[in-house]
Amino acid sequence: MEQALSQFCTLAYCPRGFEERPLNELDTIIVLVWGGSRLRVFLRPGWREFARASDHQYIESLIEDFKGRAKSDPEMLFQQASSLSVGPLVTSETGRLNSDASAKPNMLQGLLEIV
């Protein structure tokens, strides 16, 4: 039996002036998982500790926007989030994973599901 596949994208914090720095999973603030009919959004609870204070309002606004759009137009939100390239949150990784998340077992570790 074939396992269901989900798409995911991770949004990482990339402050102005550090755009050329390689991103890693510790920079990840938001992970979106699209399962075909359901969008799940996960958030790193301690993101304010490493994000610049000047970026907090932008990130908080984006989080609130994601919460609303995840319910009203989840597919479009996932598509747009999968190609963010401007601002303090950028798409750092996209891909597919098995329903058991075996391809990226630690991707959601420490994150809270907000939608």
Biopython code that builds the backbone (N, CA, C, O; Angstrom):
import numpy as np
from Bio.PDB.StructureBuilder import StructureBuilder

atoms = [
    (1, "MET", "N", (0.837, -1.186, 0.000)),
    (1, "MET", "CA", (0.000, 0.000, 0.000)),
    (1, "MET", "C", (0.883, 1.251, 0.000)),
    (1, "MET", "O", (1.823, 1.348, 0.789)),
    (2, "GLU", "N", (0.589, 2.181, -0.859)),
    (2, "GLU", "CA", (1.387, 3.399, -0.980)),
    (2, "GLU", "C", (1.028, 4.375, 0.139)),
    (2, "GLU", "O", (-0.150, 4.594, 0.422)),
    (3, "GLN", "N", (2.047, 4.961, 0.774)),
    (3, "GLN", "CA", (1.807, 5.929, 1.836)),
    (3, "GLN", "C", (1.426, 7.279, 1.241)),
    (3, "GLN", "O", (1.900, 7.669, 0.174)),
    (4, "ALA", "N", (0.549, 7.984, 1.968)),
    (4, "ALA", "CA", (0.137, 9.321, 1.524)),
    (4, "ALA", "C", (1.317, 10.271, 1.621)),
    (4, "ALA", "O", (2.106, 10.214, 2.565)),
    (5, "LEU", "N", (1.424, 11.136, 0.638)),
    (5, "LEU", "CA", (2.499, 12.128, 0.641)),
    (5, "LEU", "C", (1.928, 13.492, 0.959)),
    (5, "LEU", "O", (0.819, 13.831, 0.546)),
    (6, "SER", "N", (2.691, 14.260, 1.690)),
    (6, "SER", "CA", (2.345, 15.645, 1.981)),
    (6, "SER", "C", (3.475, 16.519, 1.477)),
    (6, "SER", "O", (4.632, 16.100, 1.445)),
    (7, "GLN", "N", (3.140, 17.715, 1.092)),
    (7, "GLN", "CA", (4.149, 18.697, 0.732)),
    (7, "GLN", "C", (4.425, 19.543, 1.963)),
    (7, "GLN", "O", (3.555, 19.725, 2.814)),
    (8, "PHE", "N", (5.638, 20.054, 2.047)),
    (8, "PHE", "CA", (5.959, 20.949, 3.149)),
    (8, "PHE", "C", (6.796, 22.107, 2.637)),
    (8, "PHE", "O", (7.446, 22.015, 1.596)),
    (9, "CYS", "N", (6.767, 23.186, 3.381)),
    (9, "CYS", "CA", (7.714, 24.264, 3.145)),
    (9, "CYS", "C", (8.082, 24.850, 4.501)),
    (9, "CYS", "O", (7.256, 24.938, 5.410)),
    (10, "THR", "N", (9.332, 25.242, 4.608)),
    (10, "THR", "CA", (9.807, 25.860, 5.837)),
    (10, "THR", "C", (10.154, 27.312, 5.545)),
    (10, "THR", "O", (10.737, 27.640, 4.512)),
    (11, "LEU", "N", (9.780, 28.167, 6.483)),
    (11, "LEU", "CA", (10.106, 29.586, 6.389)),
    (11, "LEU", "C", (11.120, 29.903, 7.474)),
    (11, "LEU", "O", (10.883, 29.653, 8.656)),
    (12, "ALA", "N", (12.233, 30.446, 7.067)),
    (12, "ALA", "CA", (13.324, 30.719, 7.988)),
    (12, "ALA", "C", (13.522, 32.221, 8.163)),
    (12, "ALA", "O", (13.206, 33.019, 7.281)),
    (13, "TYR", "N", (14.043, 32.570, 9.306)),
    (13, "TYR", "CA", (14.343, 33.966, 9.608)),
    (13, "TYR", "C", (15.651, 34.339, 8.949)),
    (13, "TYR", "O", (16.675, 33.686, 9.147)),
    (14, "CYS", "N", (15.602, 35.404, 8.160)),
    (14, "CYS", "CA", (16.779, 35.888, 7.450)),
    (14, "CYS", "C", (16.798, 37.412, 7.562)),
    (14, "CYS", "O", (16.250, 38.108, 6.706)),
    (15, "PRO", "N", (17.430, 37.930, 8.622)),
    (15, "PRO", "CA", (17.405, 39.380, 8.831)),
    (15, "PRO", "C", (18.140, 40.137, 7.735)),
    (15, "PRO", "O", (19.056, 39.613, 7.101)),
    (16, "ARG", "N", (17.722, 41.370, 7.528)),
    (16, "ARG", "CA", (18.360, 42.240, 6.536)),
    (16, "ARG", "C", (19.863, 42.312, 6.803)),
    (16, "ARG", "O", (20.300, 42.470, 7.943)),
    (17, "GLY", "N", (20.624, 42.197, 5.752)),
    (17, "GLY", "CA", (22.073, 42.248, 5.863)),
    (17, "GLY", "C", (22.715, 40.868, 5.963)),
    (17, "GLY", "O", (23.938, 40.748, 5.895)),
    (18, "PHE", "N", (21.897, 39.825, 6.125)),
    (18, "PHE", "CA", (22.422, 38.468, 6.249)),
    (18, "PHE", "C", (21.868, 37.555, 5.156)),
    (18, "PHE", "O", (21.857, 36.334, 5.317)),
    (19, "GLU", "N", (21.412, 38.134, 4.052)),
    (19, "GLU", "CA", (20.788, 37.358, 2.985)),
    (19, "GLU", "C", (21.711, 36.313, 2.373)),
    (19, "GLU", "O", (21.229, 35.301, 1.863)),
    (20, "GLU", "N", (22.994, 36.520, 2.406)),
    (20, "GLU", "CA", (23.934, 35.571, 1.795)),
    (20, "GLU", "C", (24.332, 34.443, 2.741)),
    (20, "GLU", "O", (24.991, 33.491, 2.323)),
    (21, "ARG", "N", (23.944, 34.538, 3.995)),
    (21, "ARG", "CA", (24.285, 33.521, 4.984)),
    (21, "ARG", "C", (23.457, 32.267, 4.728)),
    (21, "ARG", "O", (22.256, 32.370, 4.480)),
    (22, "PRO", "N", (24.071, 31.081, 4.782)),
    (22, "PRO", "CA", (23.293, 29.851, 4.616)),
    (22, "PRO", "C", (22.287, 29.695, 5.763)),
    (22, "PRO", "O", (22.611, 29.958, 6.921)),
    (23, "LEU", "N", (21.066, 29.266, 5.430)),
    (23, "LEU", "CA", (20.032, 29.050, 6.439)),
    (23, "LEU", "C", (20.124, 27.621, 6.955)),
    (23, "LEU", "O", (20.534, 26.715, 6.230)),
    (24, "ASN", "N", (19.742, 27.427, 8.212)),
    (24, "ASN", "CA", (19.694, 26.081, 8.765)),
    (24, "ASN", "C", (18.390, 25.895, 9.516)),
    (24, "ASN", "O", (17.603, 26.832, 9.647)),
    (25, "GLU", "N", (18.159, 24.682, 10.011)),
    (25, "GLU", "CA", (16.864, 24.401, 10.651)),
    (25, "GLU", "C", (16.650, 25.207, 11.918)),
    (25, "GLU", "O", (15.507, 25.368, 12.346)),
    (26, "LEU", "N", (17.707, 25.721, 12.536)),
    (26, "LEU", "CA", (17.543, 26.545, 13.726)),
    (26, "LEU", "C", (16.954, 27.909, 13.394)),
    (26, "LEU", "O", (16.425, 28.585, 14.276)),
    (27, "ASP", "N", (17.038, 28.322, 12.134)),
    (27, "ASP", "CA", (16.462, 29.586, 11.685)),
    (27, "ASP", "C", (14.964, 29.457, 11.377)),
    (27, "ASP", "O", (14.274, 30.461, 11.200)),
    (28, "THR", "N", (14.470, 28.223, 11.316)),
    (28, "THR", "CA", (13.084, 27.987, 10.931)),
    (28, "THR", "C", (12.125, 28.539, 11.978)),
    (28, "THR", "O", (12.248, 28.252, 13.169)),
    (29, "ILE", "N", (11.174, 29.330, 11.515)),
    (29, "ILE", "CA", (10.147, 29.886, 12.396)),
    (29, "ILE", "C", (8.792, 29.235, 12.110)),
    (29, "ILE", "O", (8.042, 28.928, 13.037)),
    (30, "ILE", "N", (8.479, 29.024, 10.830)),
    (30, "ILE", "CA", (7.181, 28.475, 10.446)),
    (30, "ILE", "C", (7.380, 27.301, 9.491)),
    (30, "ILE", "O", (8.219, 27.344, 8.591)),
    (31, "VAL", "N", (6.593, 26.257, 9.709)),
    (31, "VAL", "CA", (6.551, 25.129, 8.778)),
    (31, "VAL", "C", (5.095, 24.941, 8.367)),
    (31, "VAL", "O", (4.203, 24.883, 9.214)),
    (32, "LEU", "N", (4.864, 24.847, 7.068)),
    (32, "LEU", "CA", (3.533, 24.563, 6.546)),
    (32, "LEU", "C", (3.554, 23.171, 5.934)),
    (32, "LEU", "O", (4.481, 22.822, 5.202)),
    (33, "VAL", "N", (2.526, 22.372, 6.234)),
    (33, "VAL", "CA", (2.400, 21.025, 5.679)),
    (33, "VAL", "C", (1.049, 20.946, 4.989)),
    (33, "VAL", "O", (0.005, 21.107, 5.621)),
    (34, "TRP", "N", (1.079, 20.694, 3.671)),
    (34, "TRP", "CA", (-0.138, 20.632, 2.856)),
    (34, "TRP", "C", (-0.395, 19.181, 2.515)),
    (34, "TRP", "O", (0.418, 18.534, 1.854)),
    (35, "GLY", "N", (-1.538, 18.667, 2.971)),
    (35, "GLY", "CA", (-1.883, 17.271, 2.735)),
    (35, "GLY", "C", (-2.944, 17.075, 1.682)),
    (35, "GLY", "O", (-3.636, 16.058, 1.702)),
    (36, "GLY", "N", (-3.099, 17.996, 0.774)),
    (36, "GLY", "CA", (-4.057, 17.853, -0.309)),
    (36, "GLY", "C", (-5.385, 18.519, -0.025)),
    (36, "GLY", "O", (-5.956, 19.150, -0.914)),
    (37, "SER", "N", (-5.883, 18.397, 1.172)),
    (37, "SER", "CA", (-7.130, 19.065, 1.517)),
    (37, "SER", "C", (-7.014, 19.801, 2.847)),
    (37, "SER", "O", (-7.934, 20.508, 3.259)),
    (38, "ARG", "N", (-5.891, 19.630, 3.505)),
    (38, "ARG", "CA", (-5.711, 20.252, 4.815)),
    (38, "ARG", "C", (-4.322, 20.886, 4.911)),
    (38, "ARG", "O", (-3.316, 20.277, 4.549)),
    (39, "LEU", "N", (-4.297, 22.104, 5.401)),
    (39, "LEU", "CA", (-3.034, 22.801, 5.628)),
    (39, "LEU", "C", (-2.798, 22.877, 7.125)),
    (39, "LEU", "O", (-3.656, 23.333, 7.881)),
    (40, "ARG", "N", (-1.639, 22.430, 7.539)),
    (40, "ARG", "CA", (-1.240, 22.527, 8.942)),
    (40, "ARG", "C", (-0.101, 23.538, 9.023)),
    (40, "ARG", "O", (0.813, 23.524, 8.199)),
    (41, "VAL", "N", (-0.166, 24.409, 10.018)),
    (41, "VAL", "CA", (0.852, 25.448, 10.186)),
    (41, "VAL", "C", (1.463, 25.279, 11.571)),
    (41, "VAL", "O", (0.749, 25.211, 12.572)),
    (42, "PHE", "N", (2.792, 25.212, 11.618)),
    (42, "PHE", "CA", (3.532, 25.029, 12.857)),
    (42, "PHE", "C", (4.436, 26.242, 13.091)),
    (42, "PHE", "O", (4.963, 26.821, 12.141)),
    (43, "LEU", "N", (4.610, 26.616, 14.341)),
    (43, "LEU", "CA", (5.359, 27.815, 14.709)),
    (43, "LEU", "C", (6.380, 27.487, 15.788)),
    (43, "LEU", "O", (6.094, 26.742, 16.725)),
    (44, "ARG", "N", (7.582, 28.054, 15.643)),
    (44, "ARG", "CA", (8.602, 27.919, 16.694)),
    (44, "ARG", "C", (8.242, 28.897, 17.807)),
    (44, "ARG", "O", (8.239, 30.107, 17.579)),
    (45, "PRO", "N", (7.935, 28.396, 19.016)),
    (45, "PRO", "CA", (7.464, 29.287, 20.083)),
    (45, "PRO", "C", (8.469, 30.351, 20.526)),
    (45, "PRO", "O", (8.051, 31.433, 20.938)),
    (46, "GLY", "N", (9.750, 30.094, 20.458)),
    (46, "GLY", "CA", (10.738, 31.046, 20.945)),
    (46, "GLY", "C", (11.334, 31.951, 19.879)),
    (46, "GLY", "O", (12.440, 32.463, 20.050)),
    (47, "TRP", "N", (10.615, 32.153, 18.783)),
    (47, "TRP", "CA", (11.196, 32.905, 17.667)),
    (47, "TRP", "C", (11.572, 34.336, 18.043)),
    (47, "TRP", "O", (12.508, 34.891, 17.467)),
    (48, "ARG", "N", (10.866, 34.945, 18.994)),
    (48, "ARG", "CA", (11.177, 36.337, 19.378)),
    (48, "ARG", "C", (12.560, 36.456, 20.026)),
    (48, "ARG", "O", (13.151, 37.536, 20.038)),
    (49, "GLU", "N", (13.067, 35.356, 20.557)),
    (49, "GLU", "CA", (14.372, 35.369, 21.232)),
    (49, "GLU", "C", (15.526, 35.574, 20.257)),
    (49, "GLU", "O", (16.563, 36.121, 20.632)),
    (50, "PHE", "N", (15.353, 35.139, 19.006)),
    (50, "PHE", "CA", (16.465, 35.310, 18.058)),
    (50, "PHE", "C", (16.146, 36.255, 16.902)),
    (50, "PHE", "O", (17.043, 36.633, 16.149)),
    (51, "ALA", "N", (14.888, 36.636, 16.755)),
    (51, "ALA", "CA", (14.544, 37.601, 15.709)),
    (51, "ALA", "C", (14.751, 39.019, 16.240)),
    (51, "ALA", "O", (14.502, 39.297, 17.414)),
    (52, "ARG", "N", (15.197, 39.885, 15.383)),
    (52, "ARG", "CA", (15.380, 41.282, 15.763)),
    (52, "ARG", "C", (14.050, 41.903, 16.167)),
    (52, "ARG", "O", (13.016, 41.619, 15.562)),
    (53, "ALA", "N", (14.080, 42.742, 17.183)),
    (53, "ALA", "CA", (12.856, 43.405, 17.656)),
    (53, "ALA", "C", (12.182, 44.182, 16.520)),
    (53, "ALA", "O", (10.955, 44.262, 16.462)),
    (54, "SER", "N", (12.976, 44.744, 15.629)),
    (54, "SER", "CA", (12.415, 45.518, 14.522)),
    (54, "SER", "C", (11.638, 44.646, 13.525)),
    (54, "SER", "O", (10.881, 45.170, 12.708)),
    (55, "ASP", "N", (11.819, 43.324, 13.586)),
    (55, "ASP", "CA", (11.110, 42.412, 12.688)),
    (55, "ASP", "C", (9.893, 41.764, 13.345)),
    (55, "ASP", "O", (9.118, 41.094, 12.662)),
    (56, "HIS", "N", (9.708, 41.945, 14.642)),
    (56, "HIS", "CA", (8.626, 41.272, 15.367)),
    (56, "HIS", "C", (7.253, 41.595, 14.792)),
    (56, "HIS", "O", (6.451, 40.689, 14.568)),
    (57, "GLN", "N", (6.973, 42.862, 14.552)),
    (57, "GLN", "CA", (5.643, 43.250, 14.071)),
    (57, "GLN", "C", (5.348, 42.612, 12.717)),
    (57, "GLN", "O", (4.241, 42.122, 12.493)),
    (58, "TYR", "N", (6.318, 42.613, 11.821)),
    (58, "TYR", "CA", (6.122, 42.002, 10.504)),
    (58, "TYR", "C", (5.817, 40.513, 10.651)),
    (58, "TYR", "O", (4.879, 40.009, 10.033)),
    (59, "ILE", "N", (6.595, 39.814, 11.456)),
    (59, "ILE", "CA", (6.412, 38.369, 11.625)),
    (59, "ILE", "C", (5.069, 38.076, 12.293)),
    (59, "ILE", "O", (4.365, 37.152, 11.884)),
    (60, "GLU", "N", (4.709, 38.853, 13.314)),
    (60, "GLU", "CA", (3.420, 38.656, 13.980)),
    (60, "GLU", "C", (2.262, 38.877, 13.006)),
    (60, "GLU", "O", (1.286, 38.128, 13.028)),
    (61, "SER", "N", (2.362, 39.893, 12.155)),
    (61, "SER", "CA", (1.318, 40.155, 11.153)),
    (61, "SER", "C", (1.206, 38.996, 10.168)),
    (61, "SER", "O", (0.104, 38.599, 9.788)),
    (62, "LEU", "N", (2.349, 38.458, 9.757)),
    (62, "LEU", "CA", (2.358, 37.336, 8.832)),
    (62, "LEU", "C", (1.718, 36.100, 9.473)),
    (62, "LEU", "O", (0.960, 35.382, 8.820)),
    (63, "ILE", "N", (2.020, 35.858, 10.735)),
    (63, "ILE", "CA", (1.438, 34.718, 11.455)),
    (63, "ILE", "C", (-0.083, 34.855, 11.507)),
    (63, "ILE", "O", (-0.800, 33.889, 11.249)),
    (64, "GLU", "N", (-0.574, 36.041, 11.836)),
    (64, "GLU", "CA", (-2.022, 36.266, 11.903)),
    (64, "GLU", "C", (-2.654, 36.094, 10.522)),
    (64, "GLU", "O", (-3.730, 35.509, 10.402)),
    (65, "ASP", "N", (-1.996, 36.597, 9.486)),
    (65, "ASP", "CA", (-2.479, 36.434, 8.116)),
    (65, "ASP", "C", (-2.550, 34.954, 7.754)),
    (65, "ASP", "O", (-3.532, 34.508, 7.161)),
    (66, "PHE", "N", (-1.523, 34.194, 8.104)),
    (66, "PHE", "CA", (-1.492, 32.762, 7.816)),
    (66, "PHE", "C", (-2.638, 32.042, 8.514)),
    (66, "PHE", "O", (-3.253, 31.151, 7.929)),
    (67, "LYS", "N", (-2.932, 32.411, 9.745)),
    (67, "LYS", "CA", (-4.013, 31.756, 10.486)),
    (67, "LYS", "C", (-5.346, 31.923, 9.758)),
    (67, "LYS", "O", (-6.112, 30.968, 9.629)),
    (68, "GLY", "N", (-5.615, 33.127, 9.288)),
    (68, "GLY", "CA", (-6.864, 33.376, 8.577)),
    (68, "GLY", "C", (-6.904, 32.719, 7.210)),
    (68, "GLY", "O", (-7.900, 32.090, 6.852)),
    (69, "ARG", "N", (-5.844, 32.858, 6.454)),
    (69, "ARG", "CA", (-5.816, 32.327, 5.096)),
    (69, "ARG", "C", (-5.713, 30.812, 5.063)),
    (69, "ARG", "O", (-6.109, 30.192, 4.076)),
    (70, "ALA", "N", (-5.190, 30.202, 6.118)),
    (70, "ALA", "CA", (-5.124, 28.734, 6.184)),
    (70, "ALA", "C", (-6.524, 28.143, 6.180)),
    (70, "ALA", "O", (-6.726, 27.016, 5.730)),
    (71, "LYS", "N", (-7.481, 28.897, 6.676)),
    (71, "LYS", "CA", (-8.870, 28.429, 6.712)),
    (71, "LYS", "C", (-9.635, 28.833, 5.449)),
    (71, "LYS", "O", (-10.465, 28.069, 4.957)),
    (72, "SER", "N", (-9.360, 30.023, 4.927)),
    (72, "SER", "CA", (-10.137, 30.521, 3.790)),
    (72, "SER", "C", (-9.581, 30.097, 2.431)),
    (72, "SER", "O", (-10.359, 29.848, 1.510)),
    (73, "ASP", "N", (-8.267, 30.008, 2.280)),
    (73, "ASP", "CA", (-7.668, 29.642, 0.993)),
    (73, "ASP", "C", (-6.333, 28.928, 1.230)),
    (73, "ASP", "O", (-5.275, 29.461, 0.893)),
    (74, "PRO", "N", (-6.382, 27.729, 1.808)),
    (74, "PRO", "CA", (-5.142, 27.047, 2.202)),
    (74, "PRO", "C", (-4.209, 26.713, 1.043)),
    (74, "PRO", "O", (-2.990, 26.812, 1.188)),
    (75, "GLU", "N", (-4.753, 26.322, -0.092)),
    (75, "GLU", "CA", (-3.894, 25.950, -1.218)),
    (75, "GLU", "C", (-3.097, 27.149, -1.726)),
    (75, "GLU", "O", (-1.899, 27.033, -1.986)),
    (76, "MET", "N", (-3.754, 28.294, -1.867)),
    (76, "MET", "CA", (-3.060, 29.494, -2.332)),
    (76, "MET", "C", (-2.010, 29.949, -1.318)),
    (76, "MET", "O", (-0.912, 30.357, -1.698)),
    (77, "LEU", "N", (-2.345, 29.878, -0.043)),
    (77, "LEU", "CA", (-1.381, 30.244, 0.996)),
    (77, "LEU", "C", (-0.143, 29.366, 0.901)),
    (77, "LEU", "O", (0.980, 29.867, 0.958)),
    (78, "PHE", "N", (-0.340, 28.056, 0.755)),
    (78, "PHE", "CA", (0.806, 27.155, 0.660)),
    (78, "PHE", "C", (1.664, 27.487, -0.554)),
    (78, "PHE", "O", (2.891, 27.522, -0.457)),
    (79, "GLN", "N", (1.029, 27.728, -1.691)),
    (79, "GLN", "CA", (1.783, 28.075, -2.905)),
    (79, "GLN", "C", (2.596, 29.350, -2.707)),
    (79, "GLN", "O", (3.763, 29.411, -3.093)),
    (80, "GLN", "N", (1.986, 30.359, -2.111)),
    (80, "GLN", "CA", (2.698, 31.623, -1.898)),
    (80, "GLN", "C", (3.822, 31.458, -0.876)),
    (80, "GLN", "O", (4.919, 31.981, -1.071)),
    (81, "ALA", "N", (3.557, 30.743, 0.202)),
    (81, "ALA", "CA", (4.578, 30.543, 1.232)),
    (81, "ALA", "C", (5.760, 29.737, 0.693)),
    (81, "ALA", "O", (6.884, 29.879, 1.174)),
    (82, "SER", "N", (5.503, 28.900, -0.296)),
    (82, "SER", "CA", (6.561, 28.063, -0.868)),
    (82, "SER", "C", (7.547, 28.838, -1.724)),
    (82, "SER", "O", (8.552, 28.284, -2.168)),
    (83, "SER", "N", (7.268, 30.117, -1.961)),
    (83, "SER", "CA", (8.180, 30.895, -2.805)),
    (83, "SER", "C", (8.480, 32.282, -2.230)),
    (83, "SER", "O", (8.770, 33.210, -2.985)),
    (84, "LEU", "N", (8.414, 32.433, -0.911)),
    (84, "LEU", "CA", (8.759, 33.722, -0.298)),
    (84, "LEU", "C", (10.257, 33.970, -0.441)),
    (84, "LEU", "O", (11.072, 33.127, -0.067)),
    (85, "SER", "N", (10.609, 35.114, -0.976)),
    (85, "SER", "CA", (12.035, 35.402, -1.156)),
    (85, "SER", "C", (12.427, 36.805, -0.711)),
    (85, "SER", "O", (13.597, 37.176, -0.800)),
    (86, "VAL", "N", (11.464, 37.589, -0.231)),
    (86, "VAL", "CA", (11.728, 38.963, 0.189)),
    (86, "VAL", "C", (11.187, 39.159, 1.597)),
    (86, "VAL", "O", (10.096, 38.690, 1.923)),
    (87, "GLY", "N", (11.952, 39.851, 2.427)),
    (87, "GLY", "CA", (11.520, 40.120, 3.794)),
    (87, "GLY", "C", (12.280, 39.262, 4.787)),
    (87, "GLY", "O", (13.128, 38.458, 4.399)),
    (88, "PRO", "N", (11.981, 39.429, 6.064)),
    (88, "PRO", "CA", (12.731, 38.700, 7.093)),
    (88, "PRO", "C", (12.372, 37.217, 7.200)),
    (88, "PRO", "O", (13.093, 36.462, 7.852)),
    (89, "LEU", "N", (11.273, 36.782, 6.572)),
    (89, "LEU", "CA", (10.957, 35.356, 6.495)),
    (89, "LEU", "C", (10.995, 34.926, 5.043)),
    (89, "LEU", "O", (10.279, 35.480, 4.207)),
    (90, "VAL", "N", (11.825, 33.944, 4.739)),
    (90, "VAL", "CA", (11.973, 33.460, 3.374)),
    (90, "VAL", "C", (11.824, 31.944, 3.359)),
    (90, "VAL", "O", (12.089, 31.267, 4.353)),
    (91, "THR", "N", (11.398, 31.428, 2.221)),
    (91, "THR", "CA", (11.287, 29.984, 2.058)),
    (91, "THR", "C", (12.692, 29.397, 2.061)),
    (91, "THR", "O", (13.539, 29.787, 1.257)),
    (92, "SER", "N", (12.931, 28.465, 2.965)),
    (92, "SER", "CA", (14.268, 27.869, 3.029)),
    (92, "SER", "C", (14.297, 26.451, 2.487)),
    (92, "SER", "O", (15.347, 25.976, 2.055)),
    (93, "GLU", "N", (13.149, 25.763, 2.502)),
    (93, "GLU", "CA", (13.122, 24.397, 2.001)),
    (93, "GLU", "C", (11.693, 24.028, 1.624)),
    (93, "GLU", "O", (10.736, 24.419, 2.292)),
    (94, "THR", "N", (11.570, 23.272, 0.548)),
    (94, "THR", "CA", (10.281, 22.714, 0.152)),
    (94, "THR", "C", (10.514, 21.263, -0.218)),
    (94, "THR", "O", (11.631, 20.868, -0.550)),
    (95, "GLY", "N", (9.456, 20.473, -0.160)),
    (95, "GLY", "CA", (9.604, 19.080, -0.548)),
    (95, "GLY", "C", (8.385, 18.263, -0.201)),
    (95, "GLY", "O", (7.320, 18.797, 0.109)),
    (96, "ARG", "N", (8.560, 16.962, -0.258)),
    (96, "ARG", "CA", (7.500, 16.011, 0.064)),
    (96, "ARG", "C", (7.982, 15.118, 1.196)),
    (96, "ARG", "O", (9.175, 14.857, 1.348)),
    (97, "LEU", "N", (7.019, 14.659, 1.984)),
    (97, "LEU", "CA", (7.363, 13.701, 3.022)),
    (97, "LEU", "C", (6.259, 12.671, 3.161)),
    (97, "LEU", "O", (5.101, 12.927, 2.829)),
    (98, "ASN", "N", (6.636, 11.499, 3.656)),
    (98, "ASN", "CA", (5.662, 10.438, 3.908)),
    (98, "ASN", "C", (4.773, 10.857, 5.056)),
    (98, "ASN", "O", (5.113, 11.767, 5.813)),
    (99, "SER", "N", (3.641, 10.202, 5.188)),
    (99, "SER", "CA", (2.711, 10.541, 6.258)),
    (99, "SER", "C", (3.346, 10.365, 7.629)),
    (99, "SER", "O", (2.921, 11.004, 8.591)),
    (100, "ASP", "N", (4.356, 9.510, 7.733)),
    (100, "ASP", "CA", (5.026, 9.337, 9.020)),
    (100, "ASP", "C", (6.200, 10.292, 9.197)),
    (100, "ASP", "O", (6.917, 10.217, 10.195)),
    (101, "ALA", "N", (6.402, 11.191, 8.235)),
    (101, "ALA", "CA", (7.462, 12.213, 8.266)),
    (101, "ALA", "C", (8.848, 11.606, 8.399)),
    (101, "ALA", "O", (9.750, 12.247, 8.938)),
    (102, "SER", "N", (9.037, 10.376, 7.915)),
    (102, "SER", "CA", (10.340, 9.716, 8.065)),
    (102, "SER", "C", (11.447, 10.401, 7.277)),
    (102, "SER", "O", (12.623, 10.254, 7.609)),
    (103, "ALA", "N", (11.088, 11.145, 6.244)),
    (103, "ALA", "CA", (12.110, 11.825, 5.452)),
    (103, "ALA", "C", (12.736, 12.989, 6.221)),
    (103, "ALA", "O", (13.906, 13.311, 6.018)),
    (104, "LYS", "N", (11.969, 13.611, 7.092)),
    (104, "LYS", "CA", (12.449, 14.751, 7.876)),
    (104, "LYS", "C", (11.955, 14.578, 9.317)),
    (104, "LYS", "O", (11.097, 15.341, 9.760)),
    (105, "PRO", "N", (12.475, 13.601, 10.049)),
    (105, "PRO", "CA", (11.903, 13.265, 11.361)),
    (105, "PRO", "C", (11.948, 14.388, 12.388)),
    (105, "PRO", "O", (11.100, 14.421, 13.280)),
    (106, "ASN", "N", (12.897, 15.300, 12.298)),
    (106, "ASN", "CA", (13.027, 16.359, 13.305)),
    (106, "ASN", "C", (12.442, 17.689, 12.858)),
    (106, "ASN", "O", (12.534, 18.679, 13.583)),
    (107, "MET", "N", (11.849, 17.725, 11.688)),
    (107, "MET", "CA", (11.384, 18.993, 11.129)),
    (107, "MET", "C", (10.394, 19.710, 12.038)),
    (107, "MET", "O", (10.432, 20.936, 12.142)),
    (108, "LEU", "N", (9.518, 18.977, 12.691)),
    (108, "LEU", "CA", (8.482, 19.595, 13.512)),
    (108, "LEU", "C", (8.814, 19.574, 14.998)),
    (108, "LEU", "O", (8.028, 20.040, 15.822)),
    (109, "GLN", "N", (9.969, 19.037, 15.334)),
    (109, "GLN", "CA", (10.356, 18.952, 16.740)),
    (109, "GLN", "C", (10.467, 20.347, 17.360)),
    (109, "GLN", "O", (11.165, 21.212, 16.831)),
    (110, "GLY", "N", (9.787, 20.556, 18.466)),
    (110, "GLY", "CA", (9.828, 21.841, 19.168)),
    (110, "GLY", "C", (8.880, 22.894, 18.621)),
    (110, "GLY", "O", (8.826, 24.006, 19.146)),
    (111, "LEU", "N", (8.130, 22.563, 17.570)),
    (111, "LEU", "CA", (7.199, 23.521, 16.996)),
    (111, "LEU", "C", (5.786, 23.246, 17.498)),
    (111, "LEU", "O", (5.437, 22.107, 17.809)),
    (112, "LEU", "N", (4.977, 24.302, 17.573)),
    (112, "LEU", "CA", (3.585, 24.179, 18.000)),
    (112, "LEU", "C", (2.668, 24.319, 16.796)),
    (112, "LEU", "O", (2.878, 25.186, 15.947)),
    (113, "GLU", "N", (1.658, 23.472, 16.720)),
    (113, "GLU", "CA", (0.685, 23.581, 15.639)),
    (113, "GLU", "C", (-0.274, 24.709, 15.978)),
    (113, "GLU", "O", (-0.914, 24.690, 17.030)),
    (114, "ILE", "N", (-0.377, 25.698, 15.085)),
    (114, "ILE", "CA", (-1.245, 26.850, 15.335)),
    (114, "ILE", "C", (-2.485, 26.850, 14.446)),
    (114, "ILE", "O", (-3.444, 27.574, 14.717)),
    (115, "VAL", "N", (-2.471, 26.045, 13.390)),
    (115, "VAL", "CA", (-3.638, 25.877, 12.507)),
    (115, "VAL", "C", (-3.703, 24.412, 12.133)),
    (115, "VAL", "O", (-4.599, 24.003, 11.394)),
]
sb = StructureBuilder()
sb.init_structure("model")
sb.init_model(0)
sb.init_chain("A")
sb.init_seg("    ")
for serial, (resi, resn, name, xyz) in enumerate(atoms, 1):
    if name == "N":
        sb.init_residue(resn, " ", resi, " ")
    sb.init_atom(name, np.array(xyz, "f"), 0.0, 1.0, " ", f" {name:<3s}", serial, name[0])
structure = sb.get_structure()
